[in-house]
Amino acid sequence: MTPFGRATTALRLLAVDPARLGGMVLRARSGPARDAVIAMLPQDTLRLHPALPQDALDGGVDVAASLAQGQLIHHRGLLHTGADMLLLTMAERTPPLMATTLANALETGSDTVIIALDEGTEDDDALPHSLSDRLAFHVTLEGLGQADVEPLGRTSSAIDLAAVETPEHVIDDLVTLAVSLGIDSLRAPYLALCAAQAHAALSGRRIVAVEDITAAAELVLAPRATRMPAPPDEQHPPPPPEEADANPIDTPDTIALPDDILLDAIRTALPPDLLSKTGSNTARNAKGSGAGRKRIGNRRGRPLPARDGAAKGAQPRVDLMATLRAAIPWQGLRRRDSPDAGSRPLIRPADLRYRRYQDLSDRLLVFAVDASGSAAMARLAEAKGAVELLLAEAYARRDHVALISFRGTGAELLLSPTRSLVQTKRRLAALPGGGGTPLASGLEMGLETARTAERRGLTPVLVVLTDGRSNIALDGSANREQAAQDAARVATQIATAGIDSIVIDCGRRPDDSLSRLSLSLRGHYVSLPRADAQSLSKAVTTALES
């Protein structure tokens, strides 16, 4: 299927089985292809905005009507209006609370379909997983124009979904296929099964066929893949000669997954950057490009739902509307105890609700570069190029950069945290090199720089660029064993401090000691021999986004 064909097929399948399939994540920016898909939605589609308050979705107390009539009056939320389809615009900006609320609404088994319109411009902008995992189809229309818009083709007369039969082995095959694609969610093969059954019903078939499973795998499983599937011969090796006759596999009702046709269909729908993704040893504290850790306050940032209790920080700000909503249900009882209060609302300290805001701190990339040995100048040159590439996007990403060089018997802070591209180029004009490898000193200097950055409100990420041949201890002595122990001890301190880290192995061959060091740091390990500025910058960006 073409990308536009996937979108139209997904809409047809949602019409057949809306309760189980849930909806679709449509990644597309403004253009003729997106307009054509939106034009296919029902006329009564209800649009949602990610900035909608929680009571607008779930409903709540109508403060104005309650105060005017003197009794508790509720209003219905948008999720309870009975709309058949909801269009969530700018879905990449959906806050976690709203995503969870929409996911819970889908779990009730209603026939409401959610189309999440992801308009993000960066790869890290995405709908929260709590909702995207519940929506069966993930389709992208990036790069499509008017010439890619296809007319709707004719389909067979759909049959009742309940009349569709599914062979028992199909479930096992879909689970196996999901595992081969690196999908760890059990919901994915279930949604693929529902999509295959709906596709069979849409095509007028009473038994799920290979065509239905292929379409389901392409629409549901392939967009969720995290690795390339193994070739069919590796997944289904031929049985030994003595067992071939005892266990025949050529039965009429067996669908061998993935076969060549299915595998080709999956490859066409796999994310284009799948092979460039790197793994990690642990989850990240700071996710996404240009976003540091979340900070909750009461002065500035994105508004969050109000909370009761004493507000943290100086000069807490009371949320008047939230306070009135909390107080209105008790007005009848309170007026009985205070008959002389008149018509004014009776507010108690327990009713007070305080404003909260979520802000994102700036992020600091601390490069600790190994400047020792004969290849030091090459590594420093590539690090300089990578720093300049990252700084070129610093304003959009809100990133600061610092540079540490360790060689000889110690480490030196060559570049203090900055976002100035001019100042960076001046400081990086001439970097010293040669001598031993005091890796522990470089890590210690990185720890001090990161702690200083945290006190300034930044989110530090330590990027260590080395070949792993540490031979200088913290006391300056040439002792490989002591140097390794010192590096491991400082790495443990960095991990305990909660500082994110990336270890880039630039040796000609991967070094096991650096892999163990990354485990002590609880960070990423990237083996990148013969690194250049472009690949180094891409490796750091990919690791930060994972």
Secondary structure, 3 states (H helix, E strand, C coil): CCHHHHHHHHHHHHHHCHHHHCEEEEECCCCHHHHHHHHCCCCCCEEECCCCCHHHHHCEECHHHHHHHCCCCEECCHHHCCCCEEEECCHHHCCHHHHHHHHHHHHCCCCCEEEEEECCCCCCCCCCHHHHCCCCEEEECCCCCHHHCCCCCCCCCCCCHHHCECCHHHHHHHHHHHHHCCCCCCHHHHHHHHHHHHHHHHCCCCECCHHHHHHHHHHHHHHHCCCCCCCHHHHCCCCCHHHHCCCCCCCCCCCCCCCHHHHHHHHHHCCCCHHHCCCCCCCCCCCCCCCCCEEEECCCCEEEEEEECCCCCCCCCECHHHHHHHHHHHHHHHHHHCHHHCCCCCCCHHHCEEEEEEEECCEEEEEEEECCCCCHHHHHHHHHHHHHHHHHCHHHHCEEEEEEEEECCEEEEEEEEECCHHHHHHHCCCCCCCCCCCHHHHHHHHHHHHHHHHHCCCEEEEEEEECCCCCCCCCCCCCHHHHHHHHHHHHHHHHHCCCEEEEEECCCCCCHHHHHHHHHHCCEEEECCCCCHHHHHHHHHHHHHC
